[in-house]
């Protein structure tokens, strides 16, 4: 278990890159581009998720204090 979420994502991306390099006719630059897009999408998704969860926690804290 001793790895961070970022390390896990990096491992998943590297495994996917290995798979694409060995089992597809895609060029290395195309695979790199796909992995960059995936990385940016995941970063954006987790950033939005973090903001949403932070707001939800604050809302719940304020709601429970007000009641």
Secondary structure, 3 states (H helix, E strand, C coil): CCCCHHHHHHHHHHHHHHHHHHHCCCCHHHHHHHHHHHHHHHHHHHHHHHHHHHHHHHHHHHHHHHC
